[in-house]
Amino acid sequence: MQTKDYMKYIATIIHSAVFATVDSKGRPATCAIDIMDYDESGLYFLTARGKNFYDRLKANENIAFTAMKGEDTLSRIAVSVQGKAKEIGSEKLPDLFRKNPYMEKIYPDVRSRSALTVFKIYEGTGEWFDLSRQPIERASFSFGGAQTRKTGYFVTDNCIGCKLCYSKCPQKCIDIGVKPVVIQQEHCLHCGNCYEICPARAIERR
């Protein structure tokens, strides 16, 4: 999928996410927020200026959230995003209410909406994690100029071809037909089993 496909899935299929921010004492705080719209440049949500969440966003633009869809663990898709959010004001508010009509039951008239303001996650990196497939699927994406970082476990030229890593891999996502062996990152759980068992210390964690 392309970045816009991930954004669309977050906003229209999953919709609700748990956000993490930091309070004035540096302690983590979470809250449930709906992602109400998206475009190629970012994700949009709203909040009220009287909320503690608003204060945390204004004090520190760095946010993270995780959104999940699925009836149980083995049918679940999770998308996590780390990025930066900025207040863009109320201009987009009518559009968000039009696309999310349930909000009219929470804020039924123009006067009650006067405290609302819109934020845009304008830069970020994300990870898609799909447990409904076998083997599992993992993918990274970015937007707003942010750069994705390669994380996980990687095999170096110190590999001796013993294949012990494959024997302990729960997803069998290591190509042992080549040397050094290759971990298929799009299916890796990042569990570290291969790293622990490698006798040549040929696997590094990034």
C-alpha positions as CSV (number, residue, x, y, z in Angstrom):
1,M,0.0,0.0,0.0
2,Q,1.0,3.6,-0.5
3,T,1.1,6.2,2.4
4,K,-2.3,7.6,1.5
5,D,-3.8,4.1,1.7
6,Y,-2.6,3.8,5.3
7,M,-3.9,7.3,6.1
8,K,-7.3,6.4,4.6
9,Y,-7.4,3.2,6.6
10,I,-6.7,5.0,9.9
11,A,-9.3,7.7,9.3
12,T,-12.1,5.7,7.7
13,I,-11.8,2.1,8.8
14,I,-10.2,2.2,12.3
15,H,-11.1,5.8,13.1
16,S,-10.6,5.8,16.9
17,A,-7.0,5.8,18.3
18,V,-5.3,6.0,21.7
19,F,-3.0,9.1,21.8
20,A,0.1,9.5,24.0
21,T,1.3,12.9,25.0
22,V,3.4,14.3,27.8
23,D,2.2,16.4,30.7
24,S,3.9,19.4,32.3
25,K,5.8,17.1,34.6
26,G,7.1,14.9,31.8
27,R,4.7,12.0,32.7
28,P,3.0,10.1,29.8
29,A,-0.7,10.6,29.4
30,T,-3.2,8.9,27.1
31,C,-6.6,9.6,25.7
32,A,-9.0,8.3,23.1
33,I,-9.3,10.5,20.0
34,D,-11.0,10.0,16.7
35,I,-9.0,10.6,13.5
36,M,-11.6,12.5,11.5
37,D,-10.0,13.1,8.1
38,Y,-6.9,12.7,6.1
39,D,-5.1,13.8,2.9
40,E,-1.7,13.2,1.4
41,S,-0.1,15.7,3.8
42,G,-1.5,14.5,7.1
43,L,-4.2,13.4,9.5
44,Y,-6.8,15.6,11.2
45,F,-8.6,15.5,14.6
46,L,-10.3,18.0,16.8
47,T,-10.4,18.8,20.5
48,A,-11.7,21.5,22.8
49,R,-9.4,24.3,24.1
50,G,-10.6,23.7,27.6
51,K,-9.2,20.1,27.7
52,N,-6.0,19.0,29.3
53,F,-5.2,17.3,26.1
54,Y,-5.2,20.6,24.3
55,D,-2.8,22.0,26.8
56,R,-0.4,19.1,26.3
57,L,-0.6,19.5,22.5
58,K,0.2,23.2,22.7
59,A,3.2,22.6,25.1
60,N,4.7,19.8,23.1
61,E,3.8,19.0,19.5
62,N,5.2,15.5,19.6
63,I,2.5,12.8,19.7
64,A,2.1,9.1,19.2
65,F,-0.9,7.0,18.7
66,T,-2.0,3.4,18.1
67,A,-5.2,2.4,16.4
68,M,-6.5,-1.2,16.1
69,K,-9.2,-3.0,14.2
70,G,-10.3,-6.6,14.6
71,E,-12.5,-8.8,16.8
72,D,-9.6,-10.6,18.5
73,T,-5.8,-10.7,18.5
74,L,-5.5,-13.1,15.6
75,S,-7.8,-10.9,13.4
76,R,-6.3,-7.6,14.4
77,I,-4.6,-4.9,12.3
78,A,-2.7,-2.3,14.3
79,V,-1.3,1.0,13.0
80,S,1.0,3.1,15.1
81,V,2.2,6.6,14.3
82,Q,4.8,8.9,15.8
83,G,4.8,12.5,14.7
84,K,4.1,16.2,15.2
85,A,0.7,17.9,15.5
86,K,-0.1,21.6,15.1
87,E,-3.2,23.6,15.7
88,I,-4.8,24.8,12.4
89,G,-7.9,26.5,14.0
90,S,-11.6,26.2,13.2
91,E,-11.7,26.7,9.4
92,K,-11.8,22.9,8.7
93,L,-14.4,22.3,11.5
94,P,-17.5,22.4,9.3
95,D,-15.9,19.9,6.9
96,L,-15.0,17.5,9.8
97,F,-18.6,17.7,11.2
98,R,-20.0,16.9,7.7
99,K,-17.7,13.9,7.4
100,N,-18.4,12.8,11.0
101,P,-22.1,13.6,11.6
102,Y,-22.1,11.8,14.9
103,M,-20.3,14.8,16.3
104,E,-23.6,16.8,16.0
105,K,-24.9,14.7,18.9
106,I,-22.0,15.7,21.1
107,Y,-21.8,19.4,20.0
108,P,-25.4,20.0,18.7
109,D,-25.1,23.7,17.7
110,V,-22.8,26.4,16.6
111,R,-22.4,28.0,20.1
112,S,-21.4,24.7,21.7
113,R,-18.8,24.2,19.0
114,S,-17.1,27.5,19.7
115,A,-14.5,25.9,22.0
116,L,-13.4,23.3,19.3
117,T,-10.3,23.6,17.3
118,V,-8.7,21.3,14.7
119,F,-5.2,19.8,14.8
120,K,-3.2,18.4,12.0
121,I,-0.6,15.7,12.3
122,Y,1.6,17.2,9.6
123,E,4.7,15.0,9.9
124,G,5.2,11.5,11.0
125,T,6.3,7.9,10.6
126,G,4.0,4.9,10.9
127,E,4.0,1.1,11.2
128,W,1.4,-1.3,9.9
129,F,1.1,-4.6,11.7
130,D,-1.3,-7.2,10.4
131,L,-1.8,-10.3,12.6
132,S,-4.7,-11.6,10.5
133,R,-2.3,-12.9,7.9
134,Q,0.2,-15.8,8.0
135,P,2.9,-15.0,8.1
136,I,2.2,-11.7,9.7
137,E,2.7,-8.6,7.7
138,R,4.6,-5.5,8.7
139,A,5.2,-2.3,6.8
140,S,6.5,1.2,7.4
141,F,5.4,4.5,6.0
142,S,6.1,8.2,6.4
143,F,4.6,11.6,5.5
144,G,5.3,15.3,5.8
145,G,9.0,14.9,5.1
146,A,9.7,12.5,8.0
147,Q,12.1,9.7,7.2
148,T,11.4,6.1,8.1
149,R,14.1,4.2,10.0
150,K,15.0,0.6,9.4
151,T,14.4,-1.1,12.7
152,G,14.5,-4.8,13.7
153,Y,17.1,-7.5,13.3
154,F,19.5,-7.8,10.4
155,V,22.1,-10.5,9.5
156,T,25.7,-9.4,8.9
157,D,28.5,-11.1,6.9
158,N,29.6,-12.9,10.0
159,C,26.8,-15.5,9.3
160,I,28.2,-19.1,9.2
161,G,25.1,-20.6,7.7
162,C,24.2,-22.8,10.6
163,K,20.4,-22.1,10.2
164,L,19.8,-22.1,14.0
165,C,18.0,-18.8,13.6
166,Y,15.5,-20.4,11.3
167,S,14.8,-23.2,13.7
168,K,13.8,-20.7,16.4
169,C,11.9,-18.2,14.2
170,P,8.1,-18.4,15.0
171,Q,7.2,-17.0,11.5
172,K,9.9,-18.9,9.5
173,C,10.6,-15.6,7.8
174,I,14.3,-16.2,7.3
175,D,15.6,-17.0,3.8
176,I,18.2,-19.8,4.5
177,G,18.9,-20.4,0.8
178,V,21.5,-17.7,0.8
179,K,24.5,-16.8,2.9
180,P,24.4,-14.7,4.9
181,V,20.8,-15.6,5.5
182,V,18.2,-12.9,5.1
183,I,15.4,-11.9,7.5
184,Q,12.3,-11.0,5.6
185,Q,11.5,-7.8,7.4
186,E,7.9,-7.6,6.1
187,H,7.0,-10.7,8.1
188,C,9.2,-10.4,11.2
189,L,7.8,-10.2,14.7
190,H,10.9,-8.5,16.1
191,C,10.9,-11.1,18.9
192,G,14.7,-11.4,19.0
193,N,14.8,-15.2,19.0
194,C,17.3,-15.2,16.1
195,Y,19.5,-12.7,17.8
196,E,19.7,-14.8,21.0
197,I,20.5,-18.1,19.4
198,C,23.0,-17.0,16.8
199,P,26.4,-18.7,17.8
200,A,28.4,-16.3,15.6
201,R,26.7,-13.1,16.9
202,A,26.0,-12.3,13.2
203,I,22.6,-10.7,13.9
204,E,22.4,-7.1,15.0
205,R,19.5,-5.2,16.3
206,R,18.8,-1.7,14.9
